[in-house]
């Protein structure tokens, strides 16, 4: 097991890094193959901004 420096990696070992990489690659492959329609980045960001603005408004109104 190769121990990694926290300055160089968020993982404690190469095994942890490789396991995370495999997990992430599988999640991406599943997402690409799920058949759901894609959303352009600009549309996704606009929706997130709208939701954040709504939430901020509710917080300002006390609830």
Backbone as CSV, one residue per row, in Angstrom:
resi,resn,N_x,N_y,N_z,CA_x,CA_y,CA_z,C_x,C_y,C_z
1,UNK,0.861,-1.183,0.000,0.000,0.000,0.000,0.900,1.237,0.000
2,UNK,0.662,2.113,-0.947,1.392,3.367,-1.008,0.604,4.432,-0.261
3,UNK,1.234,5.019,0.740,0.608,6.092,1.510,0.806,7.393,0.742
4,UNK,-0.268,8.158,0.608,-0.217,9.419,-0.127,-0.191,10.601,0.832
5,UNK,0.470,11.653,0.423,0.540,12.875,1.214,-0.772,13.638,1.100
6,UNK,-1.296,14.179,2.206,-2.525,14.969,2.126,-2.367,16.237,1.293
7,UNK,-1.127,16.646,1.083,-0.883,17.815,0.237,-1.113,17.455,-1.231
8,UNK,-0.845,16.209,-1.588,-0.942,15.766,-2.978,-2.263,15.091,-3.311
9,UNK,-2.942,14.530,-2.308,-4.147,13.761,-2.584,-5.098,13.819,-1.405
10,UNK,-6.392,13.742,-1.694,-7.383,13.690,-0.627,-7.548,12.276,-0.094
11,UNK,-6.872,11.301,-0.709,-6.975,9.909,-0.300,-5.743,9.496,0.486
12,UNK,-5.915,8.547,1.401,-4.819,8.102,2.250,-3.875,7.152,1.531
13,UNK,-4.373,6.463,0.506,-3.537,5.488,-0.193,-3.911,5.441,-1.669
14,UNK,-3.026,4.834,-2.451,-3.329,4.666,-3.877,-4.529,3.753,-4.056
15,UNK,-4.699,2.782,-3.162,-5.850,1.882,-3.252,-7.164,2.644,-3.082
16,UNK,-7.187,3.554,-2.114,-8.391,4.377,-1.925,-8.648,5.245,-3.147
17,UNK,-7.608,5.834,-3.693,-7.759,6.685,-4.879,-8.270,5.871,-6.063
18,UNK,-7.718,4.674,-6.260,-8.150,3.822,-7.373,-9.584,3.350,-7.184
19,UNK,-9.971,3.021,-5.951,-11.346,2.602,-5.676,-12.321,3.739,-5.969
20,UNK,-11.952,4.955,-5.569,-12.812,6.108,-5.839,-12.923,6.354,-7.334
21,UNK,-11.798,6.253,-8.040,-11.803,6.451,-9.485,-12.728,5.444,-10.167
22,UNK,-12.660,4.185,-9.759,-13.524,3.150,-10.329,-14.993,3.446,-10.032
23,UNK,-15.293,3.821,-8.783,-16.665,4.152,-8.405,-17.192,5.307,-9.265
24,UNK,-16.367,6.351,-9.415,-16.790,7.517,-10.181,-17.002,7.164,-11.650
25,UNK,-16.100,6.392,-12.228,-16.251,5.981,-13.623,-17.531,5.179,-13.831
26,UNK,-17.871,4.319,-12.874,-19.113,3.531,-12.972,-20.341,4.432,-12.875
27,UNK,-20.307,5.414,-11.972,-21.435,6.343,-11.848,-21.624,7.150,-13.141
28,UNK,-20.524,7.604,-13.724,-20.598,8.371,-14.968,-21.137,7.509,-16.090
29,UNK,-20.638,6.280,-16.219,-21.112,5.375,-17.273,-22.602,5.103,-17.112
30,UNK,-23.049,4.879,-15.881,-24.470,4.633,-15.643,-25.302,5.846,-16.027
31,UNK,-24.819,7.024,-15.708,-25.546,8.248,-16.044,-25.627,8.448,-17.553
32,UNK,-24.530,8.192,-18.238,-24.518,8.364,-19.691,-25.433,7.361,-20.390
33,UNK,-25.644,6.211,-19.747,-26.434,5.150,-20.367,-27.853,5.051,-19.833
34,UNK,-28.301,5.980,-18.990,-29.619,5.846,-18.369,-30.784,6.224,-19.281
35,UNK,-30.502,6.815,-20.420,-31.563,7.142,-21.370,-32.327,8.415,-21.061
36,UNK,-32.033,9.057,-19.961,-32.717,10.306,-19.627,-32.183,11.433,-20.506
37,UNK,-33.022,12.408,-20.797,-32.544,13.532,-21.607,-31.496,14.342,-20.850
38,UNK,-30.574,14.898,-21.591,-29.549,15.734,-20.971,-30.053,17.161,-20.854
39,UNK,-29.461,17.910,-19.958,-29.804,19.314,-19.753,-28.547,20.131,-20.013
40,UNK,-28.622,21.112,-20.904,-27.446,21.954,-21.139,-27.001,22.655,-19.854
41,UNK,-25.713,22.874,-19.745,-25.126,23.487,-18.551,-25.797,24.811,-18.195
42,UNK,-26.002,25.663,-19.188,-26.599,26.975,-18.924,-27.991,26.841,-18.323
43,UNK,-28.779,25.886,-18.825,-30.124,25.672,-18.281,-30.058,25.156,-16.849
44,UNK,-29.155,24.216,-16.597,-29.020,23.668,-15.244,-28.615,24.759,-14.265
45,UNK,-27.653,25.590,-14.653,-27.189,26.655,-13.769,-28.279,27.699,-13.541
46,UNK,-29.060,27.993,-14.554,-30.158,28.952,-14.401,-31.201,28.407,-13.425
47,UNK,-31.496,27.117,-13.488,-32.456,26.502,-12.569,-31.924,26.524,-11.144
48,UNK,-30.654,26.228,-10.961,-30.059,26.273,-9.629,-30.105,27.695,-9.075
49,UNK,-29.779,28.663,-9.896,-29.822,30.063,-9.463,-31.240,30.454,-9.059
50,UNK,-32.237,30.019,-9.820,-33.639,30.308,-9.497,-34.011,29.698,-8.146
51,UNK,-33.608,28.443,-7.917,-33.922,27.780,-6.658,-33.221,28.455,-5.479
52,UNK,-31.982,28.855,-5.664,-31.263,29.550,-4.600,-31.909,30.893,-4.279
53,UNK,-32.327,31.611,-5.295,-32.985,32.898,-5.101,-34.291,32.708,-4.326
54,UNK,-35.051,31.672,-4.673,-36.294,31.375,-3.950,-36.006,31.058,-2.480
55,UNK,-34.995,30.232,-2.236,-34.661,29.846,-0.876,-34.198,31.057,-0.070
56,UNK,-33.411,31.927,-0.658,-32.962,33.133,0.020,-34.145,34.028,0.357
57,UNK,-35.088,34.124,-0.545,-36.287,34.917,-0.289,-37.084,34.370,0.883
58,UNK,-37.207,33.043,0.935,-37.940,32.436,2.061,-37.203,32.687,3.373
59,UNK,-35.885,32.612,3.357,-35.118,32.857,4.585,-35.287,34.290,5.060
60,UNK,-35.291,35.238,4.127,-35.470,36.648,4.499,-36.852,36.897,5.100
61,UNK,-37.837,36.106,4.652,-39.203,36.272,5.155,-39.442,35.471,6.431
62,UNK,-38.406,34.780,6.910,-38.544,34.054,8.166,-39.050,32.648,8.019
63,UNK,-38.907,32.069,6.890,-39.375,30.689,6.850,-39.337,30.136,5.522
